[in-house]
Amino acid sequence: MNAGQRALRFICEGSALVGIIDVPERPIQRGVLVVTGGPQYRVGSHRQFALMARALATSGVPVMRFDVRGMGDSEGEPRPFDDISADIGAAIEEFFRQIQELKEVVIWGLCDGATAAAFYAHTDQRVRGLVLLNPW
């Protein structure tokens, strides 16, 4: 299956966040949101996330990677992992706006991002699963 990428900019509490969605030609109803950890961003040292996103998209799974406020290309002041729930929520809102087929999402989190995902997940019924790599 073919897949493409879509760069995007969306707002979280007055700050512009930057992300990338890997878009399958026929998206399934479950997507994956990648939340990186620590002072890292959607590309950074985690090239494997870009490769994973592309591989999942060719299987029909839409994937969104983004920079939280104060990281990478996103605006705002950096925040600790226990204060990025608004960023995750804004990213999920944008993901659902961009991919009309979505009904649910799995959050793939690394380190601080994994812990932030665990803090966030119970607040949003669209989150149907977590993949937590090295949480606190």
GIFEN-V862542 format. One record per pair of residues at least 12 apart in sequence whose C-alpha atoms are under 10 Angstrom apart, sorted by the first residue. I is the first residue (numbers start at 1). J is the second residue. D is the distance in whole Angstrom. If there is no record, write none. Layout:
I,J,D  I,J,D
This chain:
1,24,7  1,25,7  1,26,8  1,57,8  1,58,5  1,59,6  1,60,7  2,23,9  2,24,6  2,25,6  2,26,9  2,54,10  2,57,8  2,58,6  2,59,9  2,60,9  3,22,7  3,23,5  3,24,4  3,25,6  3,26,9  3,27,9  3,54,7  3,55,9  3,56,9  3,57,6  3,58,6  3,59,9  3,60,8  3,61,10  3,62,9  4,21,8  4,22,6  4,23,5  4,24,6  4,25,8  4,54,8  4,57,8  4,58,9  4,62,10  5,20,7  5,21,6  5,22,4  5,23,6  5,24,9  5,53,10  5,54,9  5,57,9  5,62,10  5,63,10  5,64,10  6,19,8  6,20,6  6,21,5  6,22,7  6,23,7  6,64,9  6,98,9  7,19,6  7,20,4  7,21,6  7,22,9  7,64,10  7,65,10  7,66,10  8,20,6  8,21,8  8,64,10  8,66,9  8,94,9  8,95,10  8,98,9  9,66,9  9,73,10  9,74,9  9,91,10  9,94,9  10,66,10  10,74,9  10,90,8  10,91,8  10,93,9  10,94,7  10,95,10  11,69,10  11,74,10  11,75,9  11,87,9  11,90,7  11,91,9  11,94,9  12,68,9  12,69,8  12,74,10  12,75,9  12,76,9  12,86,7  12,87,6  12,88,9  12,89,9  12,90,6  12,91,8  13,69,9  13,76,9  13,86,8  13,87,8  13,90,9  14,75,9  14,76,8  15,68,10  15,69,7  15,70,9  15,74,7  15,75,5  15,76,6  15,77,9  15,87,10  16,67,10  16,68,9  16,69,8  16,70,10  16,73,9  16,74,6  16,75,5  16,76,8  17,66,7  17,67,6  17,68,7  17,69,6  17,70,9  17,71,9  17,72,9  17,73,7  17,74,4  17,75,6  17,76,9  17,87,8  17,90,9  17,91,8  18,41,10  18,42,9  18,65,9  18,66,6  18,67,6  18,68,8  18,69,9  18,71,10  18,72,8  18,73,6  18,74,5  18,75,8  18,91,9  19,41,10  19,42,7  19,43,10  19,64,7  19,65,6  19,66,4  19,67,6  19,68,9  19,72,10  19,73,9  19,74,9  19,91,8  19,94,10  19,95,10  20,42,8  20,43,10  20,50,9  20,53,10  20,63,8  20,64,6  20,65,5  20,66,6  20,67,9  20,95,10  21,33,9  21,50,10  21,53,8  21,54,9  21,57,9  21,62,7  21,63,6  21,64,4  21,65,6  21,66,9  21,95,8  21,98,8  21,99,9  22,50,9  22,52,10  22,53,6  22,54,6  22,55,9  22,56,8  22,57,6  22,58,9  22,60,10  22,61,8  22,62,6  22,63,5  22,64,6  22,65,9  23,53,9  23,54,9  23,56,9  23,57,6  23,58,8  23,60,8  23,61,8  23,62,5  23,63,7  23,64,9  23,98,9  23,99,8  24,54,9  24,55,10  24,56,8  24,57,5  24,58,6  24,59,7  24,60,5  24,61,7  24,62,6  24,63,9  24,99,10  25,57,8  25,58,8  25,59,10  25,60,7  25,61,10  25,62,9  26,57,9  26,58,9  26,59,9  26,60,6  26,61,9  26,62,9  26,101,9  27,57,8  27,58,9  27,59,9  27,60,5  27,61,6  27,62,6  27,63,10  27,99,8  27,100,9  27,101,7  27,102,8  28,57,10  28,59,9  28,60,6  28,61,6  28,62,7  28,99,10  28,101,7  28,102,7  28,103,9  28,104,10  29,60,9  29,61,8  29,62,9  29,99,9  29,100,9  29,101,5  29,102,4  29,103,5  29,104,6  29,105,8  30,60,9  30,61,7  30,62,8  30,63,9  30,101,8  30,102,6  30,103,6  30,104,5  30,105,5  30,106,7  30,126,9  30,127,10  30,128,9  30,129,10  31,56,9  31,57,9  31,60,9  31,61,6  31,62,5  31,63,6  31,64,8  31,92,10  31,95,9  31,96,9  31,99,9  31,101,9  31,102,7  31,103,8  31,104,7  31,105,5  31,106,6  31,107,9  31,127,10  31,128,10  32,53,8  32,56,9  32,57,10  32,61,7  32,62,6  32,63,5  32,64,6  32,65,9  32,92,10  32,95,9  32,104,9  32,105,6  32,106,5  32,107,6  32,108,7  32,127,10  32,129,9  32,130,9  32,131,10  33,53,9  33,62,9  33,63,6  33,64,5  33,65,6  33,66,8  33,88,9  33,91,8  33,92,7  33,95,8  33,105,7  33,106,6  33,107,5  33,108,6  33,109,8  33,117,10  33,127,10  33,130,10  34,49,8  34,50,10  34,53,9  34,63,7  34,64,6  34,65,5  34,66,7  34,67,10  34,88,9  34,91,10  34,106,9  34,107,6  34,108,5  34,109,6  34,110,8  34,113,8  34,114,9  34,117,9  34,131,9  35,49,10  35,64,9  35,65,7  35,66,7  35,67,8  35,68,8  35,87,10  35,88,8  35,91,10  35,107,7  35,108,6  35,109,5  35,110,7  35,111,9  35,112,9  35,113,5  35,114,7  35,115,10  35,116,8  35,117,7  35,132,10  36,49,9  36,65,8  36,66,8  36,67,8  36,68,9  36,108,8  36,109,6  36,110,5  36,111,7  36,112,7  36,113,5  36,114,8  36,116,10  36,117,10  36,133,10  37,68,10  37,80,10  37,81,8  37,109,7  37,110,5  37,111,5  37,112,4  37,113,4  37,114,7  37,115,9  37,116,9  37,133,10  37,134,9  37,135,9  38,71,9  38,78,10  38,79,10  38,80,8  38,81,7  38,110,9  38,111,7  38,112,6  38,113,7  39,68,10  39,70,9  39,71,7  39,72,9  39,78,8  39,79,10  39,80,9  39,81,10  39,112,9  40,67,8  40,68,9  40,71,7  40,72,7  40,113,10  41,65,9  41,66,7  41,67,5  41,68,8  41,70,10  41,71,6  41,72,5  41,73,8  41,74,9  42,64,9  42,65,6  42,66,5  42,67,6  42,68,9  42,71,9  42,72,7  42,73,9  43,65,9  43,66,9  43,67,9  43,72,8  44,72,8  46,110,10  49,63,10  49,64,10  49,65,8  49,108,10  50,63,9  50,64,10  50,65,8  53,65,8  61,102,10  62,95,9  62,99,8  62,101,10  62,102,9  62,105,9  63,95,9  63,99,10  63,105,9  63,106,10  63,107,10  63,108,10  64,91,8  64,92,9  64,94,9  64,95,7  64,98,10  64,107,10  65,91,9  65,95,10  65,108,10  66,87,9  66,88,9  66,91,7  67,87,9  67,88,10  67,91,9  68,81,10  68,84,7  68,85,10  68,86,9  68,87,6  68,88,8  68,90,10  68,91,9  68,113,10  69,84,8  69,86,10  69,87,7  80,112,8  80,113,10  80,116,9  81,111,9  81,112,5  81,113,7  81,114,9  81,115,7  81,116,5  81,117,9  81,119,9  82,112,8  82,113,9  82,115,8  82,116,6  82,117,9  82,118,10  82,119,7  82,120,9  83,116,8  83,119,10  83,120,10  84,113,9  84,116,7  84,117,9  84,119,9  84,120,9  85,116,7  85,117,8  85,118,10  85,119,8  85,120,6  85,121,9  85,123,9  86,120,9  88,107,9  88,113,10  88,116,8  88,117,8  88,120,8  88,121,9  89,120,8  89,121,10  89,123,9  89,124,8  92,104,10  92,105,8  92,107,10  92,124,9  92,126,9  92,127,9  96,126,10  102,126,9  103,126,7  103,127,9  103,128,10  104,124,10  104,125,8  104,126,5  104,127,6  104,128,6  104,129,9  105,121,10  105,124,10  105,125,9  105,126,6  105,127,5  105,128,6  105,129,7  105,130,9  106,121,9  106,126,9  106,127,6  106,128,6  106,129,5  106,130,5  106,131,7  107,120,10  107,121,8  107,127,7  107,128,8  107,129,6  107,130,5  107,131,6  107,132,8  108,129,9  108,130,6  108,131,5  108,132,6  108,133,8  109,130,8  109,131,6  109,132,5  109,133,6  109,134,9  109,135,8  110,131,8  110,132,6  110,133,5  110,134,6  110,135,7  110,136,10  111,132,8  111,133,6  111,134,5  111,135,5  111,136,7  112,132,10  112,133,9  112,134,8  112,135,6  112,136,7  113,132,8  113,133,9  113,134,9  113,135,8  113,136,9  114,130,8  114,131,8  114,132,5  114,133,6  114,134,7  114,135,5  114,136,8  115,132,8  115,133,9  115,134,9  115,135,5  115,136,6  116,132,10  116,135,9  116,136,9  117,129,10  117,130,7  117,131,9  117,132,8  117,135,9  118,130,7  118,131,9  118,132,8  118,135,9
